[in-house]
């Protein structure tokens, strides 16, 4: 895997330094993108902290590199939201599992608009230098994943998994970061399926 650098890696040194048988009610559905982003209690282990609580973001904050805000507006973006969680760890070299998780949801006015935006975004992810394409298996209406690696100042290699999927008129993105060999697509898929479970099916 090619080793690349992404701007967000700069945060990692700071992170790692000093009823049976009863019917289950379906999850409540939201009319806002903030209602679909990953929640703190969705995280895989104890100790995660909220860096950014779920909040609305503008189209510029939602559009990934390589996709213009005008493209998402043209596809009918209604609103978007983001949340971010960090897990402090004693050392990156011994950390296991995700350390940095960003959840983003874009809500469109139609399924067709969401599908067009999804196609534009995954095409952009595929053109990121050093990104390796991974299969997701069934995930919503369409799923896509890439993984990148970058060297931390300590010499340890960190990875970022970018998981994107569409569910009806929602386009979802998870960025999951951690130590190479201890964080991967499987971690992102667990979180993605937890987020997907609250979305319209």
N, C-alpha and C positions, 0 to 999 in steps of 0.2 A: 504494500500500500504506500502510495506516495505520501511524503510528509509535507504538510502545508501549514500555514498559520492563519488563524482567524482572529479578528480583533477581540472577540469576547474571551479568548483564552487568558487574557491579562488578569481576569478576576480570579483564576484558579489559585495562584499562590496565596491570595488573601483568604480564600475559602479554606485551604488546607493548613494554614498556619495556626502561630500560637492559636327460633320456635319451630320445631320439626313438624312437617305435614301441613302447616298452615299456608294459606294463600299469601303470595307476596305482591304488594301493590306496585304498579309500574312507577318508574321514576317520574317526578314532576317535570313538565316541559316548560322551557323558558321562551319568551318572545324577544329576549335580548341576547346578544352574543356573550355577555358577561355570565349568563346562566349556564354556559356550556364549557367554560374553561376548566382545566384540572383544579381540583380542590386540595387543600393541605392534607385532608384525611385520605386522599387517593395515593399519596406517596408511599413507596415500598418499605420504608423503615422509619424508626423513631428518630427524632432529632432535627428534621427539616424545619427551616424557618422561612417565613414569608418575607421576601425581598420586595416583591410587587404584588399587592393584593389584586384580585380581578378588577380590571378597570377598562373602560372604553378607550380605544385608540383611534387616531384618524387614519385615513387611507394611506398616507405616507408611512405610517408606522406599521401598517399591515403588509404592504407590498414588499416582497423579498428582493434582493439584488437581482437585476435583470428583468424585472417586471415593473412597468410604470404605474403610477397612481392612476393615470388616465385609463389604462387598460382595465383596472379593477372597477373604476367608476363606470366605464362603458359596459362592463359585464353585469352591472346592477348591484354593486356592493351597498348594503343597507347600513350595516354597522360592523365593528370588529372589536375584539377584546383580547387582553393579554394578562397573564399572571406568571410570576417567577418564584422559584423556591430553591434554597441552598441548604446543603448538609455540611456543616463544619466537620472536618476530619483531622486527626493528628498529623498524618503525612500522606501526601499524594501517592508515594511509593507503596503504601500498604492499604490504601483505601479500596473498599469493595463496593460495587454498585454505583448508581448515579450520585453525583455530587451537586449538579446544577441542572435544573429542569425549567424550561420555558414552555408555556402552553399558550397557543394563539388560536382564535376562532374568527372566521370571517362569515358573516351571514348575508346572503344574497336574496334578491327579490324573486328569483326563480331557480329551479333545478338546472335549466339550460345555462343560465348565467354562471352558476357555481361550477358547472362542468367545464365551461370555457376558461374560467379563472384557474381552476385546478390544472388544466392542461398547460396553460402558460407558466404556472409556477413550477410544475415538475420538470418542464423543459429547461427552465432556468437552473434548477438544482442539478440537472444532469450535466450542465456545462461549467460547474464550479471546478476549478483546477484541483486535481487530486482526489475528487469525490469518487467513491466506489458505489455503484448501484447494487442494491440488495432487494431480494424478493420479500414481500410482506405476508404472502398468503392472503386469504379472504379478510378484508378490513373495510367495513362500510360498503359504499358503492364502488369505490376504487381506492387502491392504496399504493404508496410509493415510499421508498426509503433510500437514503444514501448514508455513507459513513466517511468521515474525514479524520485525519490524524495530525497532531501538531506537537511540537516539542515545548514543554514547559521550561522556564529558566533553570529548574533543578536538573534538567536532562531527562526527566521522566516523560514518556509519551502519553498525551491525553487524546481522547477521541470525542467526536461529536456525531451523534446519530440524528439525522433530520428525517422525521417521520411525518408524512402528509397523507391525508385521506379526505374523501368527500362522502358526506352523508346527506342525501337530499340536497337542500339549498345551503348547507353548511360546508365550508372548507376548513379543515383543522390542520394545525402544524404543531409538532412537539420537537424541541431541541433538547437532547439528553446528553449530558457531558460527564465524563469521568475518566478513570485510568484505563489505558489500553489493556485488555485482558481481563478487566473486572467490570466493564460496562460495555453493553452492546445492543444489538437490535432487539434481543429478547426482552431486555429491560424496557425499551421504548414501547414495544408491543403490549406489554402488560399494562403500562400507563395509558396507552392509546385506547385499549379496549375498555378501561374504566371510564375514560372520558366519553367514548362512543356509547356506552350503556345509558347515558342520560339524554342522548339525542334522538330526535324523531326517527323511527324505524320504518 
